[in-house]
Amino acid sequence: MELAINTQNEPKQETGYFLSPLWEDIFSKELLEELNSNIFLVACRSGQANQSLLRKFMIQHHYYSQYFTRYLCSLMGGLADQKDFVSLSHNLLEELTGTDAAKISHAELYKKAMAAINAVPKSDAILKSTQQLIDAMFRHCRSDDSLRGLAALCLGAEAIVPLVYGPILDALRSIKASDDALYFFKIHVEEDEDHAIVMRKIIDRMIEENPHRRADVIAVGEEMVRFRMAMLNELYQSNTRVNLNEYNDTII
């Protein structure tokens, strides 16, 4: 089956980051505008995200991303079609072994990115919104309904990478972070849509067989995007509170 592409609405380009027309029939314009307007991502794009804020992001994102292969394995274990399992196994292999000659896992690349800006794993307590994002992703990926897991991982993670990681790259460049800090995010911006498209093809085939499930896919995708926005909002606000407390301490 060919992917259903809606090209009636041009993708938003004002932020410098946008999704290809492939996703316009599955994400609402309003949801994408809300994501682009997220206070943390706006700070990243505008050069207002300092190293302290980026460290907080790295630490919270590590709590979530350390389980990525487990999300994927949980999803794969529930797939009925062996061909679908094989298709997603390529993503898993890439996560575990990397894509270049160095053969460094994505988990190790992320640890190198953290070290490059002195972000120590688990040095901040996990935020409530971060735990909610983790729990929601596991809930969908472990579900007996594999379509929900596909929607969560495809729409709630892989497909939105340009809108989330792109601004973070801007922010890291703004603070003149080293290549080690940038590389993890660069390869995901460049490659993750390919992973998302593999999942999207499976989703579209399942929807073709059961058209009423389209609404479920859209709902799960929106739910996961909102959980991610909540995490970004909370870490931004927590950093603002820390900065305010430090300022107050200096004037007492």
Backbone as CSV, one residue per row, in Angstrom:
resi,resn,N_x,N_y,N_z,CA_x,CA_y,CA_z,C_x,C_y,C_z
1,MET,0.840,-1.204,0.000,0.000,0.000,0.000,0.874,1.253,0.000
2,GLU,0.511,2.235,-0.796,1.230,3.497,-0.804,0.838,4.335,0.402
3,LEU,1.785,5.103,0.908,1.486,5.988,2.022,0.499,7.053,1.580
4,ALA,-0.455,7.340,2.453,-1.447,8.370,2.149,-0.871,9.725,2.510
5,ILE,-0.609,10.549,1.512,0.018,11.844,1.752,-0.960,12.963,1.433
6,ASN,-1.164,13.810,2.417,-2.033,14.962,2.246,-1.152,16.186,2.047
7,THR,-1.206,16.795,0.883,-0.354,17.952,0.605,-1.159,19.240,0.486
8,GLN,-2.356,19.243,1.045,-3.196,20.432,0.921,-2.642,21.600,1.732
9,ASN,-2.020,21.282,2.867,-1.473,22.333,3.719,0.047,22.296,3.644
10,GLU,0.655,23.427,3.353,2.108,23.482,3.303,2.666,23.377,4.712
11,PRO,3.769,22.639,4.923,4.355,22.528,6.246,4.867,23.874,6.723
12,LYS,4.744,24.101,8.019,5.201,25.355,8.603,6.722,25.432,8.569
13,GLN,7.256,26.537,8.072,8.697,26.660,7.975,9.227,27.859,8.753
14,GLU,8.372,28.615,9.432,8.826,29.816,10.108,9.884,29.517,11.159
15,THR,9.810,28.350,11.808,10.748,28.007,12.863,12.056,27.462,12.309
16,GLY,12.087,27.129,11.037,13.257,26.491,10.468,13.185,24.983,10.532
17,TYR,12.199,24.454,11.253,12.039,23.008,11.388,10.595,22.645,11.097
18,PHE,10.413,21.630,10.274,9.057,21.241,9.901,9.060,19.776,9.486
19,LEU,7.888,19.202,9.440,7.747,17.816,9.016,7.407,17.760,7.535
20,SER,7.791,16.687,6.888,7.459,16.514,5.482,5.950,16.347,5.328
21,PRO,5.415,16.573,4.135,3.967,16.449,3.916,3.404,15.074,4.259
22,LEU,4.273,14.092,4.367,3.842,12.733,4.702,2.988,12.683,5.960
23,TRP,3.260,13.597,6.905,2.637,13.504,8.226,1.436,14.411,8.400
24,GLU,1.081,15.181,7.381,0.034,16.187,7.547,-1.357,15.600,7.729
25,ASP,-1.541,14.360,7.308,-2.860,13.755,7.473,-3.000,13.037,8.809
26,ILE,-1.922,13.027,9.602,-1.951,12.287,10.857,-1.747,13.188,12.070
27,PHE,-1.034,14.320,11.891,-0.881,15.326,12.942,-1.743,16.533,12.579
28,SER,-2.489,17.044,13.533,-3.263,18.253,13.254,-2.333,19.462,13.191
29,LYS,-2.719,20.434,12.393,-1.958,21.676,12.293,-1.833,22.332,13.658
30,GLU,-2.904,22.279,14.444,-2.911,22.914,15.767,-1.909,22.248,16.710
31,LEU,-1.833,20.920,16.663,-0.906,20.211,17.546,0.542,20.555,17.205
32,LEU,0.867,20.597,15.925,2.233,20.917,15.525,2.586,22.359,15.867
33,GLU,1.629,23.257,15.733,1.883,24.649,16.116,2.112,24.756,17.618
34,GLU,1.358,23.975,18.387,1.535,23.977,19.838,2.915,23.435,20.209
35,LEU,3.344,22.383,19.523,4.674,21.835,19.783,5.753,22.850,19.425
36,ASN,5.639,23.481,18.273,6.623,24.488,17.870,6.655,25.681,18.811
37,SER,5.532,25.935,19.495,5.435,27.071,20.413,5.833,26.706,21.834
38,ASN,6.241,25.471,22.059,6.653,25.047,23.397,7.758,25.961,23.919
39,ILE,7.639,26.383,25.161,8.532,27.402,25.713,9.992,26.956,25.715
40,PHE,10.228,25.684,25.953,11.604,25.174,25.934,12.174,25.211,24.520
41,LEU,11.401,24.762,23.541,11.892,24.739,22.166,12.072,26.146,21.612
42,VAL,11.201,27.062,22.013,11.363,28.465,21.608,12.675,29.016,22.165
43,ALA,12.963,28.702,23.433,14.213,29.153,24.047,15.422,28.582,23.305
44,CYS,15.318,27.332,22.896,16.415,26.703,22.150,16.633,27.385,20.808
45,ARG,15.556,27.646,20.093,15.682,28.247,18.758,16.178,29.686,18.821
46,SER,15.852,30.383,19.899,16.170,31.813,19.986,17.504,32.098,20.663
47,GLY,18.233,31.051,21.038,19.519,31.254,21.695,19.415,31.592,23.164
48,GLN,18.240,31.397,23.756,18.024,31.720,25.169,18.221,30.518,26.090
49,ALA,18.491,29.358,25.523,18.696,28.156,26.346,20.164,28.081,26.749
50,ASN,20.441,28.313,28.038,21.825,28.265,28.495,22.245,26.830,28.804
51,GLN,23.492,26.672,29.203,24.008,25.323,29.440,23.281,24.640,30.585
52,SER,22.885,25.393,31.591,22.151,24.815,32.720,20.843,24.185,32.255
53,LEU,20.108,24.894,31.412,18.837,24.371,30.906,19.068,23.148,30.020
54,LEU,20.088,23.201,29.192,20.373,22.065,28.315,20.812,20.840,29.116
55,ARG,21.536,21.070,30.206,21.887,19.947,31.083,20.626,19.312,31.650
56,LYS,19.707,20.153,32.101,18.461,19.621,32.664,17.703,18.800,31.627
57,PHE,17.677,19.305,30.393,17.028,18.527,29.338,17.725,17.187,29.152
58,MET,19.051,17.221,29.035,19.809,15.990,28.793,19.539,14.949,29.880
59,ILE,19.468,15.406,31.122,19.260,14.484,32.241,17.858,13.889,32.193
60,GLN,16.850,14.724,31.982,15.479,14.208,31.918,15.288,13.319,30.692
61,HIS,15.857,13.731,29.569,15.708,12.928,28.351,16.415,11.582,28.497
62,HIS,17.491,11.564,29.264,18.190,10.297,29.499,17.306,9.311,30.254
63,TYR,16.562,9.814,31.248,15.639,8.934,31.973,14.697,8.230,30.992
64,TYR,14.202,9.002,30.029,13.261,8.461,29.037,13.962,7.601,27.990
65,SER,15.032,8.120,27.410,15.637,7.465,26.245,16.428,6.215,26.602
66,GLN,16.816,6.053,27.877,17.565,4.853,28.256,16.751,3.577,28.028
67,TYR,15.426,3.740,27.911,14.551,2.590,27.704,14.137,2.413,26.246
68,PHE,14.735,3.183,25.334,14.211,3.169,23.967,14.221,1.767,23.360
69,THR,15.319,1.036,23.535,15.353,-0.308,22.953,14.320,-1.217,23.612
70,ARG,13.998,-0.958,24.870,12.969,-1.766,25.541,11.582,-1.434,24.994
71,TYR,11.343,-0.140,24.721,10.065,0.209,24.082,9.946,-0.557,22.766
72,LEU,11.024,-0.499,21.985,11.008,-1.104,20.653,10.850,-2.627,20.734
73,CYS,11.577,-3.259,21.653,11.466,-4.718,21.805,10.068,-5.117,22.267
74,SER,9.492,-4.329,23.170,8.133,-4.616,23.635,7.148,-4.551,22.479
75,LEU,7.298,-3.526,21.643,6.438,-3.377,20.470,6.631,-4.541,19.504
76,MET,7.866,-4.871,19.212,8.159,-5.939,18.254,7.605,-7.282,18.723
77,GLY,7.643,-7.514,20.037,7.153,-8.771,20.577,5.667,-8.982,20.379
78,GLY,4.929,-7.890,20.143,3.490,-7.994,19.962,3.038,-8.009,18.517
79,LEU,3.982,-7.941,17.580,3.622,-7.906,16.161,3.277,-9.303,15.657
80,ALA,2.168,-9.412,14.971,1.720,-10.718,14.470,2.420,-11.118,13.180
81,ASP,2.796,-10.139,12.376,3.384,-10.405,11.063,4.908,-10.449,11.173
82,GLN,5.510,-11.552,10.802,6.961,-11.709,10.881,7.691,-10.676,10.034
83,LYS,7.111,-10.286,8.911,7.749,-9.279,8.059,7.838,-7.936,8.779
84,ASP,6.814,-7.603,9.557,6.849,-6.362,10.326,7.946,-6.425,11.384
85,PHE,8.072,-7.583,12.022,9.118,-7.785,13.025,10.496,-7.557,12.410
86,VAL,10.722,-8.133,11.252,12.011,-7.990,10.571,12.260,-6.530,10.191
87,SER,11.218,-5.850,9.726,11.360,-4.439,9.338,11.827,-3.589,10.512
88,LEU,11.249,-3.814,11.683,11.622,-3.018,12.855,12.946,-3.472,13.456
89,SER,13.353,-4.694,13.167,14.622,-5.184,13.718,15.808,-4.390,13.181
90,HIS,15.671,-3.803,11.996,16.749,-2.974,11.450,16.957,-1.734,12.319
91,ASN,15.872,-1.160,12.808,15.954,-0.017,13.719,16.640,-0.439,15.012
92,LEU,16.249,-1.593,15.538,16.842,-2.089,16.782,18.344,-2.307,16.618
93,LEU,18.740,-2.910,15.510,20.163,-3.152,15.260,20.938,-1.842,15.209
94,GLU,20.352,-0.838,14.576,21.003,0.467,14.486,21.157,1.087,15.866
95,GLU,20.130,0.965,16.705,20.205,1.492,18.065,21.339,0.828,18.851
96,LEU,21.507,-0.463,18.648,22.463,-1.230,19.449,23.889,-1.163,18.926
97,THR,24.052,-0.983,17.620,25.399,-1.053,17.040,25.823,0.202,16.302
98,GLY,24.938,1.174,16.157,25.295,2.387,15.442,25.211,2.217,13.938
99,THR,25.525,3.299,13.231,25.377,3.288,11.773,26.677,3.545,11.031
100,ASP,27.726,3.924,11.749,28.983,4.238,11.063,30.052,3.203,11.406
101,ALA,31.242,3.443,10.907,32.329,2.473,11.076,32.706,2.274,12.542
102,ALA,32.475,3.292,13.364,32.838,3.205,14.777,31.974,2.204,15.530
103,LYS,30.772,1.945,15.019,29.851,0.984,15.631,29.625,1.283,17.113
104,ILE,29.247,2.507,17.400,28.938,2.919,18.769,27.426,2.970,18.921
105,SER,26.905,2.354,19.956,25.460,2.342,20.168,24.946,3.755,20.385
106,HIS,23.679,3.951,20.102,23.085,5.265,20.319,23.086,5.633,21.793
107,ALA,22.954,4.647,22.661,23.012,4.919,24.103,24.378,5.480,24.489
108,GLU,25.444,4.927,23.921,26.787,5.429,24.215,26.997,6.809,23.609
109,LEU,26.462,7.036,22.419,26.559,8.367,21.816,25.874,9.408,22.684
110,TYR,24.738,9.031,23.270,24.024,9.989,24.120,24.817,10.282,25.388
111,LYS,25.449,9.264,25.955,26.279,9.492,27.141,27.440,10.428,26.816
112,LYS,28.007,10.290,25.614,29.076,11.197,25.197,28.556,12.621,25.060
113,ALA,27.333,12.761,24.542,26.724,14.093,24.422,26.522,14.712,25.798
114,MET,26.055,13.906,26.743,25.864,14.401,28.108,27.191,14.853,28.714
115,ALA,28.212,14.019,28.581,29.513,14.339,29.165,30.091,15.622,28.578
116,ALA,29.799,15.867,27.307,30.353,17.041,26.622,29.857,18.348,27.216
117,ILE,28.670,18.332,27.852,28.185,19.562,28.498,28.053,19.373,30.012
118,ASN,28.780,18.385,30.537,28.816,18.127,31.986,27.445,17.830,32.571
119,ALA,26.635,17.095,31.831,25.327,16.654,32.334,25.497,15.239,32.883
120,VAL,25.384,15.104,34.188,25.621,13.814,34.843,24.306,13.042,34.930
121,PRO,24.255,11.829,34.382,23.005,11.051,34.439,22.470,10.929,35.862
122,LYS,21.166,11.177,36.009,20.442,11.022,37.270,20.900,11.982,38.371
123,SER,21.638,13.036,37.993,22.058,14.015,38.999,20.917,14.942,39.397
124,ASP,19.868,15.002,38.598,18.598,15.640,38.970,17.571,14.538,39.157
125,ALA,16.644,14.753,40.078,15.562,13.782,40.269,14.676,13.752,39.028
126,ILE,14.116,12.603,38.756,13.212,12.496,37.616,11.963,13.336,37.871
127,LEU,11.551,14.097,36.867,10.351,14.918,36.983,9.108,14.051,36.827
128,LYS,8.016,14.518,37.415,6.750,13.781,37.311,6.352,13.587,35.852
129,SER,6.523,14.629,35.053,6.125,14.552,33.641,7.015,13.598,32.851
130,THR,8.279,13.493,33.239,9.173,12.543,32.579,8.727,11.117,32.858
131,GLN,8.387,10.846,34.115,7.911,9.508,34.473,6.610,9.185,33.755
132,GLN,5.752,10.186,33.603,4.489,9.965,32.895,4.736,9.628,31.425
133,LEU,5.721,10.286,30.813,6.076,9.990,29.422,6.586,8.555,29.294
134,ILE,7.451,8.155,30.202,7.985,6.787,30.197,6.863,5.773,30.363
135,ASP,6.011,6.013,31.363,4.926,5.065,31.654,3.973,4.926,30.470
136,ALA,3.664,6.057,29.834,2.742,6.025,28.693,3.348,5.257,27.519
137,MET,4.637,5.482,27.267,5.280,4.775,26.153,5.314,3.272,26.414
138,PHE,5.654,2.876,27.628,5.649,1.446,27.951,4.238,0.866,27.859
139,ARG,3.265,1.610,28.342,1.883,1.113,28.326,1.433,0.788,26.905
140,HIS,1.714,1.682,25.989,1.293,1.457,24.599,2.132,0.375,23.915
141,CYS,3.447,0.391,24.138,4.308,-0.583,23.459,4.101,-2.000,23.984
142,ARG,3.668,-2.120,25.235,3.410,-3.441,25.819,1.967,-3.891,25.621
143,SER,1.174,-3.044,25.025,-0.238,-3.354,24.831,-0.419,-4.557,23.908
144,ASP,-1.495,-5.302,24.128,-1.846,-6.387,23.204,-2.241,-5.838,21.835
145,ASP,-2.566,-4.552,21.803,-2.955,-3.874,20.566,-1.708,-3.235,19.955
146,SER,-1.053,-3.942,19.039,0.217,-3.461,18.492,0.078,-2.149,17.734
147,LEU,-1.112,-1.847,17.243,-1.306,-0.592,16.524,-1.101,0.598,17.450
148,ARG,-1.492,0.460,18.704,-1.287,1.544,19.664,0.207,1.744,19.935
149,GLY,0.942,0.653,20.053,2.381,0.771,20.249,3.074,1.407,19.061
150,LEU,2.664,1.025,17.866,3.222,1.630,16.658,2.941,3.125,16.613
151,ALA,1.720,3.507,16.948,1.359,4.926,16.937,2.176,5.705,17.960
152,ALA,2.356,5.119,19.147,3.103,5.804,20.206,4.555,6.030,19.805
153,LEU,5.196,4.994,19.288,6.618,5.098,18.971,6.860,5.855,17.666
154,CYS,5.991,5.649,16.685,6.136,6.340,15.405,5.816,7.828,15.546
155,LEU,4.621,8.126,16.030,4.157,9.517,16.071,4.654,10.261,17.304
156,GLY,4.804,9.545,18.407,5.216,10.200,19.644,6.707,10.308,19.833
157,ALA,7.482,9.691,18.930,8.935,9.733,19.063,9.621,9.996,17.722
158,GLU,9.607,9.010,16.830,10.414,9.096,15.607,10.011,10.240,14.676
159,ALA,8.716,10.395,14.433,8.270,11.357,13.416,8.513,12.806,13.814
160,ILE,8.500,13.098,15.112,8.621,14.494,15.558,10.056,14.901,15.856
161,VAL,11.015,14.039,15.582,12.416,14.339,15.886,12.882,15.682,15.322
162,PRO,12.589,16.046,14.063,13.075,17.336,13.566,12.587,18.528,14.391
163,LEU,11.362,18.450,14.888,10.787,19.573,15.635,11.346,19.684,17.044
164,VAL,11.871,18.584,17.579,12.402,18.584,18.947,13.931,18.658,18.943
165,TYR,14.563,17.778,18.208,16.025,17.744,18.212,16.642,18.878,17.401
166,GLY,15.944,19.361,16.379,16.479,20.469,15.591,16.769,21.700,16.438
167,PRO,15.792,22.182,17.231,16.052,23.323,18.101,17.140,23.057,19.138
168,ILE,17.226,21.813,19.621,18.271,21.478,20.590,19.645,21.594,19.938
169,LEU,19.753,21.178,18.688,21.004,21.384,17.951,21.349,22.867,17.868
170,ASP,20.358,23.701,17.575,20.581,25.150,17.535,21.134,25.648,18.861
171,ALA,20.517,25.188,19.949,20.921,25.645,21.281,22.338,25.188,21.617
172,LEU,22.665,23.960,21.286,24.018,23.459,21.553,25.057,24.224,20.743
173,ARG,24.722,24.536,19.505,25.646,25.332,18.686,25.785,26.741,19.254
174,SER,24.689,27.263,19.802,24.706,28.614,20.363,25.669,28.725,21.539
175,ILE,25.778,27.651,22.329,26.711,27.681,23.468,28.082,27.130,23.073
176,LYS,28.258,26.911,21.757,29.532,26.424,21.219,29.924,25.063,21.805
177,ALA,28.946,24.193,21.898,29.203,22.837,22.380,30.036,22.066,21.356
178,SER,30.748,21.081,21.836,31.634,20.297,20.968,30.838,19.360,20.061
179,ASP,31.537,18.779,19.097,30.898,17.831,18.183,30.326,16.623,18.919
180,ASP,30.962,16.230,20.017,30.439,15.104,20.794,29.037,15.396,21.315
181,ALA,28.786,16.657,21.647,27.456,17.041,22.133,26.438,17.049,21.002
182,LEU,26.889,17.354,19.799,25.984,17.520,18.661,25.635,16.217,17.949
183,TYR,26.565,15.279,17.927,26.474,14.158,16.991,25.216,13.315,17.176
184,PHE,24.873,12.984,18.403,23.682,12.171,18.661,22.450,12.801,18.033
185,PHE,22.296,14.108,18.214,21.106,14.794,17.711,21.148,14.939,16.196
186,LYS,22.337,15.166,15.640,22.469,15.296,14.187,22.045,14.019,13.467
187,ILE,22.527,12.875,13.937,22.200,11.641,13.212,20.721,11.304,13.329
188,HIS,20.092,11.688,14.439,18.668,11.394,14.580,17.821,12.312,13.701
189,VAL,18.202,13.577,13.603,17.482,14.481,12.701,17.601,13.984,11.261
190,GLU,18.763,13.473,10.910,19.008,13.024,9.537,18.354,11.680,9.215
191,GLU,18.210,10.807,10.209,17.844,9.420,9.917,16.501,8.952,10.460
192,ASP,15.953,9.634,11.467,14.796,9.048,12.151,13.528,9.033,11.316
193,GLU,13.404,9.924,10.325,12.198,9.844,9.505,12.148,8.520,8.745
194,ASP,13.306,7.977,8.398,13.315,6.668,7.732,12.703,5.605,8.639
195,HIS,13.042,5.662,9.932,12.460,4.712,10.887,10.961,4.946,11.014
196,ALA,10.590,6.214,11.060,9.172,6.548,11.192,8.378,6.061,9.983
197,ILE,8.965,6.171,8.801,8.271,5.742,7.581,8.047,4.233,7.581
198,VAL,9.019,3.474,8.073,8.841,2.019,8.176,7.624,1.705,9.044
199,MET,7.531,2.379,10.185,6.386,2.161,11.073,5.098,2.657,10.437
200,ARG,5.181,3.788,9.736,3.986,4.363,9.112,3.405,3.411,8.068
201,LYS,4.258,2.729,7.331,3.766,1.775,6.332,2.976,0.647,6.988
202,ILE,3.468,0.181,8.135,2.757,-0.877,8.862,1.428,-0.344,9.390
203,ILE,1.465,0.871,9.943,0.245,1.507,10.451,-0.787,1.644,9.339
204,ASP,-0.358,2.139,8.176,-1.296,2.359,7.069,-1.919,1.051,6.593
205,ARG,-1.129,-0.016,6.588,-1.682,-1.308,6.186,-2.736,-1.786,7.191
206,MET,-2.454,-1.596,8.479,-3.413,-2.004,9.509,-4.688,-1.174,9.435
207,ILE,-4.545,0.115,9.139,-5.718,0.983,9.014,-6.532,0.605,7.780
208,GLU,-5.849,0.224,6.719,-6.561,-0.205,5.510,-7.442,-1.420,5.820
209,GLU,-6.950,-2.297,6.676,-7.716,-3.486,7.054,-8.845,-3.146,8.021
210,ASN,-8.639,-2.114,8.849,-9.643,-1.691,9.840,-9.705,-0.166,9.870
211,PRO,-10.406,0.459,8.917,-10.404,1.921,8.789,-10.830,2.670,10.049
212,HIS,-11.670,2.057,10.888,-12.129,2.739,12.094,-10.993,2.970,13.092
213,ARG,-9.862,2.274,12.919,-8.739,2.412,13.850,-7.918,3.679,13.607
214,ARG,-8.180,4.356,12.524,-7.431,5.585,12.231,-7.543,6.594,13.376
215,ALA,-8.726,6.723,13.934,-8.937,7.669,15.034,-8.095,7.295,16.248
216,ASP,-7.930,5.992,16.498,-7.106,5.544,17.619,-5.647,5.939,17.413
217,VAL,-5.163,5.770,16.200,-3.780,6.124,15.884,-3.536,7.609,16.128
218,ILE,-4.427,8.439,15.623,-4.280,9.888,15.788,-4.328,10.264,17.264
219,ALA,-5.227,9.639,18.018,-5.377,9.950,19.441,-4.133,9.564,20.233
220,VAL,-3.582,8.390,19.962,-2.370,7.961,20.671,-1.201,8.874,20.321
221,GLY,-1.067,9.222,19.050,-0.002,10.126,18.645,-0.087,11.459,19.357
222,GLU,-1.284,12.031,19.412,-1.454,13.314,20.096,-1.164,13.182,21.584
223,GLU,-1.630,12.100,22.187,-1.371,11.880,23.611,0.129,11.884,23.903
224,MET,0.899,11.171,23.094,2.332,11.071,23.339,3.049,12.391,23.081
225,VAL,2.630,13.134,22.079,3.220,14.454,21.839,2.948,15.367,23.028
226,ARG,1.762,15.279,23.584,1.422,16.129,24.730,2.203,15.730,25.980
227,PHE,2.433,14.451,26.176,3.279,14.029,27.297,4.690,14.591,27.137
228,ARG,5.203,14.588,25.923,6.546,15.131,25.693,6.570,16.640,25.931
229,MET,5.563,17.347,25.454,5.501,18.785,25.692,5.442,19.085,27.183
230,ALA,4.711,18.273,27.934,4.603,18.473,29.378,5.969,18.332,30.043
231,MET,6.765,17.359,29.607,8.107,17.197,30.157,8.976,18.418,29.848
232,LEU,8.925,18.889,28.616,9.724,20.055,28.236,9.295,21.292,29.011
233,ASN,8.000,21.449,29.209,7.504,22.579,29.998,7.995,22.505,31.434
234,GLU,7.889,21.312,32.035,8.254,21.184,33.449,9.748,21.396,33.663
235,LEU,10.578,20.873,32.772,12.016,21.066,32.981,12.398,22.533,32.788
236,TYR,11.713,23.221,31.869,11.973,24.653,31.688,11.579,25.425,32.939
237,GLN,10.402,25.130,33.471,9.934,25.829,34.666,10.811,25.516,35.869
238,SER,11.271,24.273,35.982,12.130,23.919,37.117,13.455,24.658,37.033
239,ASN,13.975,24.852,35.827,15.212,25.607,35.661,15.006,27.074,35.994
240,THR,13.846,27.605,35.622,13.531,29.000,35.939,13.464,29.212,37.443
241,ARG,12.858,28.251,38.160,12.766,28.358,39.623,14.149,28.315,40.260
242,VAL,15.019,27.453,39.757,16.379,27.365,40.293,17.112,28.678,40.084
243,ASN,17.010,29.245,38.888,17.679,30.511,38.592,17.150,31.635,39.466
244,LEU,15.831,31.639,39.703,15.234,32.672,40.540,15.712,32.542,41.975
245,ASN,15.786,31.317,42.474,16.260,31.097,43.843,17.711,31.536,43.994
246,GLU,18.538,31.237,42.982,19.940,31.652,43.031,20.050,33.167,43.020
247,TYR,19.198,33.833,42.238,19.204,35.293,42.191,18.800,35.870,43.540
248,ASN,17.758,35.316,44.140,17.297,35.805,45.443,18.367,35.640,46.505
249,ASP,19.118,34.534,46.429,20.179,34.299,47.413,21.267,35.357,47.317
250,THR,21.502,35.883,46.108,22.576,36.861,45.931,22.198,38.242,46.444
251,ILE,20.890,38.509,46.608,20.490,39.852,47.033,20.027,39.900,48.481
252,ILE,20.044,38.742,49.151,19.648,38.740,50.571,20.801,39.255,51.417
